[in-house]
Amino acid sequence: MKLPPLTDKESAKSMFRILNTAAAAKGIKLRPAPEEPTTCCGKGCNGCVWEGYYEAVVYWRDEALLMLED
């Protein structure tokens, strides 16, 4: 399955759509995708909420791919 590189929130949204569509076609219900953070101050903090978001996105993607393998 060809997925967009995970480089920003738009590529994450695209990946969510692709995997949810593939799951629906197989009758698989994936857990909800991580929600985008709303508390970023924009100062580039070490440990920014976006870093945690992208870690959660990667975990969600890997879990979804495992479910779709079967």
N, C-alpha and C positions, 0 to 999 in steps of 0.2 A: 504494500500500500504506500503510495507516494504522499508524504506529508510535507507541508511547508516548513522551512527552517524556523525554529522558535527564536525570533529575534526581537519581537515587540508585541504589544497587546493585540494588534490586528492579526498577526500571524497566529497568535494563540486562539483568537476567535475563529479564524479559518480552520484551524486544526480541530477545535471543538465541533464545528459544523460537519466536517468530513467524518470524524469518528462517530458522532451521533447518528449521522445518516447511514453509515455502514452498520452500526449496531441495530438500528431500526429495521434495516433490510433483513437482518438475521433474527429478528424478534428478541433482541437482547436489550435490556434496560440498563443503561449506565447510570452511575450516581451523578448528581449534579456537578457541573464543572465549578472550579473555585471562582469565587466572586472577586472582581477587581477591587483593590484597596481604595479607600476613600479618604485616607488620612495622611497621604504623602504631603510633606511640606515643600518639596521641590529643591531642597538644599543638598541633595546627594549624600545623605547620611550613611555612615557605615551601618549596615544592618537595616537598610531601607525596607519599608513594607513591600516594595515591588520585588525585592530579592526573595522574600518569603513567598510572594505570589507565584513567581516563576518556578520556585522549587515545588510548590503545590501543583502547578500546571504540569511539570515533568512527571511527577508521581501519578497524577490523574491519567496522563497520556500512556504511561507504561502499564498501568492497571487496565486501561481500556484495550490496549493492544493485546494484552494477555487474554482478556475475555474474548476478543475477536479471533484469536488463533484457533480456537476449537472448532 
